[in-house]
Amino acid sequence: MSTEALETLGSFNGDFGFTGTNDRRFAFSRQASFQQPRTPISSDSTDSSFRKPFLSRTDSSIDIPSSGPHHHYWSGHDDTPSGSPRKQSFLSFVFSLFRNVRAGHRYMKRLFFMISLNVAYSTVELLIGLFTGRVGLVSDAVHLTFGCGLLTFSLFVMGASRKKPDGVYTYGYKRLEVLSAFTNALFLLFMSFSLAVEALHAFVQDESEHKHYLNVSAATNLFVNLIGVWFFRNYARINLAYRNAEDMNCHSVFLHVLTDSIRSAGLILASWLLSIGVENAEVLCLGLVSVAVFTLVLPLFRATGGILLQMAPPSIPTTAFSKCLRQISAREDVLEVSQARFWELVPGRVIGSLSMQVKKGVDDRPILEFVHRLYHDFGVQDLTVQIDYA
């Protein structure tokens, strides 16, 4: 076997979890500030990422990277300036996606493999359903196709979120992963509701027909989704502590394949119970599956919705923010503190802004140093302070 083939085989084993290699993570690094403050002040913190100049009323905490072709696009093969419009055909977009999947981390490759399996299976199921006239197979194929679309969106987001901040998206693209997780959670909640409606319909109409071909479809679908559960098993905890946006997106993919597996298992169990003469077995199984899916997905839906709505970061108690405001207002040179806003851009990155009114002629350097260190101790990474003089 050639050296190239051995390297390809080793990459395949590592990417799909058949070896014990460690995960490769992509770190998000901030670039130099676009506007330089007037007087830099160093922090006593040992973490170099927080040794940043304090802000005056004319300075911004939004980081904009320096110019260069490697900052503009996530594929790394386009030298087009970021300000010029780019018109790409669908085919070039697909090729760009393939390049980034090939160069991406193992979870991107696993997700691509999962999507390929689901697309192949749903296509075969759709064709069989159309040629045999079985509506159940066609309906299940449509459901799988819609799910594949959401998983494809998650895959695209994994690549697009690697882009650096630019002049248009000054905070970067990491929040796309939060949006992807929210979309998956919303779809799964809708699936839970549809399963509950289906159970109610089966109870009212008393439709307990045993369809053997649906058993085969559910068993195949269960097998395919269990592969996805194995690929994303590191995100198996329900209330996962999200360290970054990538964790949130991968957890949503895991919940997607897990709930599909539970749905297939519920259909198989209902069919078996009906075959042995248990009454209302379909109603019972579909109801239990609906409740299980809702319980699994609701924490993710609440976490992603809170970030997108810019709620106060749950990692910092509200009493801590109140304490900071009291300490700042207690200074003799501070007249008023207003418009204190704090939110999570992505999991693990807290951003805040603050407006203060101080006495005219007072040196603002000690005030900025005090405010910066005060909020830094509570976990605020980016803070913008506006000072007005009265």
C-alpha positions in Angstrom: 0.0 0.0 0.0 1.4 3.4 -0.9 2.3 6.1 1.6 -0.5 8.4 0.4 -3.1 5.6 0.9 -1.7 4.9 4.4 -2.0 8.6 5.3 -5.6 8.7 4.0 -6.5 5.6 5.9 -5.0 7.0 9.1 -6.9 10.3 8.6 -10.2 8.3 8.1 -9.7 6.3 11.3 -8.9 9.4 13.4 -11.7 11.5 12.0 -14.5 8.9 12.6 -13.5 7.9 16.1 -11.8 4.5 15.5 -8.6 5.6 17.3 -7.8 7.3 20.5 -6.4 10.5 19.1 -7.3 13.8 20.7 -9.7 16.3 19.2 -8.4 19.1 17.2 -9.9 22.4 18.2 -9.8 25.7 16.4 -9.0 28.6 18.7 -10.6 32.0 18.1 -8.0 34.8 18.5 -8.8 38.5 18.6 -6.9 40.9 16.4 -5.4 44.3 17.1 -7.8 47.1 17.9 -8.7 49.4 15.0 -8.5 52.5 17.2 -5.6 52.9 19.6 -6.4 54.5 23.0 -4.7 57.6 24.2 -2.9 56.1 27.3 -2.4 52.4 27.6 -2.8 51.0 31.2 -1.7 47.5 32.0 -3.7 45.1 34.2 -2.4 43.1 37.0 -4.0 40.0 35.7 -1.7 37.2 34.6 -3.8 36.4 31.6 -2.3 38.3 28.7 -5.7 38.3 26.8 -7.0 40.9 29.3 -4.0 43.2 29.3 -5.7 45.7 27.0 -5.8 49.4 27.0 -8.7 51.0 28.9 -11.2 52.9 26.9 -12.0 56.6 26.8 -15.2 58.0 25.5 -13.8 58.1 21.9 -12.4 54.6 21.8 -14.1 51.4 20.8 -13.7 47.9 22.1 -14.6 46.2 18.9 -11.6 44.5 17.3 -11.1 44.8 13.5 -8.3 42.7 12.0 -5.6 44.2 9.9 -5.9 43.9 6.1 -4.7 40.8 4.4 -6.2 38.1 2.2 -5.9 35.5 5.0 -8.4 37.4 7.1 -11.2 37.6 4.7 -12.5 34.2 3.8 -12.7 30.9 5.6 -11.5 28.8 2.7 -8.1 30.6 2.5 -8.0 30.3 -1.3 -9.6 33.6 -2.3 -7.5 36.8 -2.6 -10.5 39.0 -3.4 -10.6 42.1 -1.2 -13.3 42.0 1.5 -15.1 45.2 0.3 -15.7 44.0 -3.2 -18.8 41.9 -4.1 -18.2 38.2 -4.9 -20.5 36.4 -7.2 -20.1 32.6 -6.9 -22.1 30.0 -8.7 -23.7 27.2 -6.8 -21.1 24.7 -8.1 -18.2 26.8 -6.8 -19.9 27.1 -3.5 -20.3 23.3 -3.2 -16.6 22.9 -4.1 -15.6 25.5 -1.5 -17.7 23.6 1.1 -16.0 20.3 0.2 -12.5 21.9 0.6 -13.4 23.3 4.0 -14.8 19.9 5.1 -11.7 18.2 4.0 -9.5 20.7 5.9 -11.8 21.0 8.9 -11.8 19.2 12.2 -13.0 15.7 12.8 -16.6 16.7 13.7 -17.1 18.4 10.4 -16.0 15.2 8.6 -18.2 13.0 10.8 -21.2 15.3 10.2 -20.6 15.2 6.4 -20.5 11.4 6.5 -23.7 11.4 8.5 -25.5 13.7 6.0 -24.3 11.5 3.1 -25.8 8.4 4.8 -29.1 10.1 5.5 -29.4 11.5 2.0 -28.7 8.1 0.4 -31.2 6.4 2.7 -34.0 9.1 2.3 -33.6 9.0 -1.5 -34.0 5.2 -1.6 -37.0 5.4 0.7 -38.6 8.1 -1.4 -38.2 6.2 -4.6 -39.6 3.0 -3.0 -42.5 4.9 -1.6 -43.4 6.5 -4.9 -43.2 3.3 -6.9 -45.1 1.2 -4.4 -47.6 3.9 -3.5 -46.9 3.8 0.2 -47.6 7.2 1.7 -45.9 6.3 5.0 -42.5 5.8 3.3 -42.9 9.1 1.3 -43.8 11.0 4.5 -40.8 9.6 6.4 -38.5 10.4 3.5 -39.7 14.0 3.5 -39.1 14.2 7.2 -35.5 12.9 6.8 -34.8 15.3 3.9 -35.8 18.3 6.0 -33.6 17.0 8.8 -30.7 16.6 6.4 -31.2 20.3 5.4 -30.8 21.3 9.0 -27.7 19.2 9.4 -26.2 20.6 6.3 -26.8 24.1 7.7 -24.9 23.0 10.8 -22.0 21.8 8.6 -21.9 25.0 6.7 -21.9 27.0 9.9 -18.9 25.0 11.3 -16.9 26.2 8.3 -18.2 29.7 8.1 -17.7 30.4 11.8 -13.9 30.1 11.2 -13.8 33.4 9.4 -12.1 36.2 11.1 -13.9 39.5 12.1 -14.1 42.0 9.3 -15.4 45.5 8.7 -19.0 44.2 8.2 -19.2 41.6 11.0 -17.0 43.3 13.6 -17.7 40.6 16.2 -16.9 37.8 13.9 -19.0 34.8 12.8 -18.9 32.6 15.8 -22.6 33.4 16.6 -23.6 31.5 13.5 -23.1 28.3 15.6 -25.5 29.6 18.2 -28.1 30.3 15.5 -27.6 26.8 14.0 -28.1 25.2 17.5 -31.3 27.3 18.0 -32.6 26.2 14.6 -32.0 22.6 15.4 -33.7 23.0 18.8 -36.7 24.7 17.2 -37.1 21.9 14.7 -36.9 19.2 17.4 -39.5 21.0 19.5 -41.8 21.1 16.4 -41.2 17.4 15.9 -42.2 16.8 19.6 -45.4 18.7 19.0 -46.2 16.8 15.7 -45.6 13.5 17.5 -48.1 14.5 20.2 -50.7 15.4 17.6 -50.1 12.1 15.8 -50.6 10.3 19.1 -53.9 12.2 19.7 -55.1 11.4 16.2 -54.3 7.7 16.6 -56.3 7.8 19.9 -59.3 9.5 18.4 -59.4 7.6 15.1 -58.3 4.3 16.7 -55.9 3.6 13.8 -53.9 0.6 15.1 -52.9 -0.9 11.8 -49.7 -2.9 11.8 -47.4 -1.9 8.9 -44.4 -4.2 8.4 -42.7 -2.0 5.9 -42.6 0.9 8.4 -40.8 -1.4 10.8 -38.1 -2.0 8.2 -37.9 1.8 7.6 -37.7 2.6 11.3 -35.0 -0.1 11.9 -32.8 1.2 9.1 -33.3 4.8 10.2 -32.4 3.8 13.8 -29.2 2.2 12.6 -28.1 5.3 10.6 -28.8 7.6 13.5 -27.0 5.4 16.0 -23.9 6.0 14.0 -24.4 9.7 14.4 -24.9 9.2 18.2 -21.6 7.3 18.3 -19.8 10.1 16.3 -21.0 12.8 18.7 -21.0 10.8 21.9 -18.7 13.4 23.6 -21.7 15.7 23.7 -24.1 13.2 25.3 -24.9 15.1 28.4 -28.3 16.9 28.4 -27.3 20.0 30.5 -23.9 20.4 28.9 -21.8 23.3 30.1 -21.0 25.1 26.9 -17.4 26.4 26.8 -17.7 27.9 23.4 -20.1 28.2 20.4 -18.8 25.0 18.8 -19.9 23.0 21.8 -23.4 24.3 21.4 -23.6 23.5 17.7 -22.2 20.0 18.1 -24.6 19.3 21.1 -27.5 20.3 18.9 -26.3 17.8 16.2 -26.1 15.1 18.8 -29.6 15.9 20.1 -30.9 15.8 16.5 -29.6 12.3 15.8 -30.6 11.1 19.3 -34.2 12.3 19.1 -34.5 10.7 15.6 -33.2 7.5 17.1 -35.8 7.7 20.0 -38.5 8.3 17.4 -37.5 5.2 15.4 -37.2 3.1 18.5 -40.7 4.2 19.6 -42.2 3.2 16.3 -40.6 -0.2 16.5 -41.8 -0.7 20.0 -45.4 0.4 19.2 -45.5 -2.0 16.3 -44.3 -4.9 18.4 -46.8 -4.1 21.2 -49.6 -4.0 18.6 -48.6 -7.3 17.2 -49.0 -9.0 20.6 -52.4 -7.4 21.2 -51.7 -4.4 23.4 -54.4 -1.8 22.9 -53.5 1.9 22.3 -49.8 0.9 22.1 -49.2 3.5 19.3 -50.7 6.3 21.4 -48.6 5.4 24.4 -45.3 5.1 22.6 -45.8 8.2 20.5 -46.8 10.2 23.6 -43.7 9.0 25.6 -41.4 9.8 22.6 -43.0 13.3 22.4 -42.4 14.0 26.1 -38.8 12.6 25.9 -37.9 14.8 22.9 -39.4 17.9 24.6 -37.4 17.2 27.8 -34.1 16.7 26.0 -34.3 19.7 23.7 -35.8 22.4 26.0 -32.5 23.2 27.9 -30.7 23.8 24.6 -33.6 25.9 23.3 -33.5 28.1 26.4 -29.8 28.5 26.3 -29.6 29.5 22.6 -32.6 31.7 22.8 -31.1 33.6 25.8 -27.9 34.3 23.9 -29.7 35.4 20.7 -32.0 37.7 22.8 -28.9 39.1 24.6 -30.0 38.2 28.1 -27.7 38.8 31.0 -25.0 36.1 31.1 -26.2 33.3 33.4 -22.6 32.6 34.4 -22.5 35.9 36.4 -25.1 36.5 39.1 -27.2 39.6 38.9 -26.1 40.5 42.4 -22.5 40.8 41.1 -23.5 43.5 38.6 -25.4 45.4 41.3 -22.4 45.2 43.5 -20.1 46.6 40.8 -22.5 49.5 40.2 -22.6 50.4 43.9 -18.8 50.3 44.1 -18.4 52.6 41.1 -21.1 55.0 42.3 -19.5 55.2 45.7 -16.4 56.9 44.3 -16.2 60.7 45.0 -15.3 61.6 41.5 -18.2 59.7 39.9 -21.5 61.5 39.7 -23.7 59.0 37.9 -23.5 55.5 36.3 -26.1 54.6 33.6 -26.8 52.3 30.6 -25.0 49.3 32.1 -25.6 46.5 29.7 -24.0 43.0 29.7 -24.7 40.0 27.4 -23.0 36.9 26.0 -21.9 37.1 22.4 -21.2 33.4 22.4 -20.8 31.0 25.3 -17.7 31.9 27.3 -17.4 35.5 26.0 -19.2 38.2 28.0 -19.5 41.8 26.6 -20.6 44.9 28.4 -21.0 48.6 28.0 -21.2 51.3 30.6 -21.7 55.1 30.7 -20.4 57.3 33.5 -20.6 61.0 34.4 -17.6 62.3 36.3 -16.6 65.6 37.7 -15.0 68.0 35.2 -11.2 68.1 35.3 -10.9 64.8 37.0 -8.2 62.4 35.7 -10.2 59.5 34.2 -7.3 57.0 34.1 -7.7 55.8 37.7 -11.5 55.5 37.1 -11.1 53.4 34.0 -8.5 51.2 35.7 -10.8 50.6 38.6 -13.9 49.8 36.4 -11.9 47.6 34.1 -10.5 45.5 36.9 -13.8 45.4 38.8 -15.7 43.8 35.9 -12.8 41.7 34.8 -12.8 39.9 38.2 -16.4 38.9 37.5 -15.6 37.4 34.0 -16.4 40.3 31.6 -13.9 40.0 28.7 -14.9 43.0 26.6 -16.0 46.3 28.2 -16.7 49.6 26.6 -16.8 52.6 29.0 -18.1 56.0 27.9 -17.2 59.0 30.2 -18.9 62.4 30.2 -17.8 65.4 32.2 -20.1 67.6 34.2 
